[in-house]
Amino acid sequence: MDIYESLAEELIEALDRKKKGPPHEDMSAAMRGELAVLRLLSEEERALTAGEISRLLQMTTSRIAAVLGALEKKGLIVRS
């Protein structure tokens, strides 16, 4: 597991623990989309296409494209 996968797992676990507390009103919809994609990618054992991510998360393909672009820009994913 590389450093990015490890950091993504830590983030997801921390957010899962936080869910049990009061909701975060300041968490933007964009951030929730990024976290959903990171969670899905961390749970999958294979690479996924943008279309598969869109279908699995029930988000539009344009939304997934924006989320993947943001995650790639932050260095959290690598698209190929």
N, C-alpha and C positions, 0 to 999 in steps of 0.2 A: 504494500500500500504506500503510495507516495504522500508527500506532505499535504497536498491539496485535498486528497481523499480523507486523510486524517483530520484536517481542519474542518472539512464539510461535515464529517461524522460528529465531531465535537459540537459544532454549531447546531446540528439537528437535535442532538441529545439535550443540549441546554434549552432549546426552544420547547422540546417535549416536556421537560420539567417545568418550564415557565407556564405552559398551558394550564396547569393545575391552579395557577394563581389568577389574579384579575387580568382581563384581556388588555392588550396594549392598543390603545386607540391611536398611538402615534406611528404604528407600523403601517407603512403605505401598502397599497394594493400591489405595487411593483415588487416590493420586497417579499410579499407573500408568494407571488408567482415565482420569484427566484428560489425561494426556499422549497417550494413544491417540486420544482425541477431538480434541485440538488438532492432532495430526498429520494426522488424516483431514480435518479442516476446512481446514487449510492447503493440502492437496494438491488439494482439490476446487475446481472453477471455478464451482460453483453452490452455492446454499444447500441444505442437507439437512434433512429432517425428522428428528425424534427416532427414528421408526420405521426410517428408512433407516440412520441411524447404528447403531442396535441390530442391524440385519441385517448390515451391513458389518463390524462389529466382533465379531459373534457374542456380544453381551452382552444380558442381559435388558433389557426396556424399563424396568423399575423402576430398574435400575442406571444406565442412560443418563439417566433423569430426575434421579437424584441427582447424577450427574456434571455434567450441564448446569446444574443449580441451583447447584452449587458454583462452576463456572466463571463463571456469570453474577454471582454474589455477589462474586467476586474482580475483576469488571470485565474478564474476558478474552474474553467473548463477549456478543453481544446477541441475544436471542431475539425472534422476531417471528412 
